[in-house]
Amino acid sequence: MAKQQTFSDKMKKQKVDTRINVQVIKAYRSDKGTVKYIERFVKVEDVNQAEKIDISR
């Protein structure tokens, strides 16, 4: 039997994600008074939205 679907056909069916992956780093003070950091990767539509992202502990 011949192969019905080629690799290029599979690639055409996949959805392309247009969002940008951004690393957000937030600093906070712990109970002991030391500075700790939280870092997360977040997908956003536009780079300007990165300033508005709020990540919590």
N, C-alpha and C positions, 0 to 999 in steps of 0.2 A: 504494500500500500504506500502511496505517496504521501508525503507530509502536507497537511492542509494549510498550516499556518507558519509563516516565516517569522524570524526574529523582528524584522522591521514592522510587520503587522502588529506584533505585540506592543512595540514601542509607540505606535500610533494611538493605541487604545488608552495608554496611561495618561492620567491627568498631570499637568505640569503645575507645581506649587510655585506661585510667584512671590510668596512671602519671603522676607529676609530673616535669617537666623542671627540674633543679636545676643551677646553675652552681657547680662546686667549684674553689676557688683554693688552691693550695699554694705556699708560699714555701720556697726552699732556697738554700743558699750555693754559689756556683760555686767553681771552683778558684782563681780570683783573689781570692776573699773578698767579692765583691759579692752582693747579694741578687737573685735572679731568681724569677719567678713562672710557674707552670703553671696554666692554666685550662681546664677541660673542662666540657661539658654532659653530665649523666648523668641517666637516667630512673630514678626510684625509686618504690616503692609508697607509702612514707610519709615525711614530712619528717624524722622521727626517725632514719631510716636514713642521712641525709646525713652525719652525724658519723662513721659507720663506714666510709665510702668511702675507699679508699686508691688514689691515682693516683701513678704513678711516671714518671720522666723517660723 
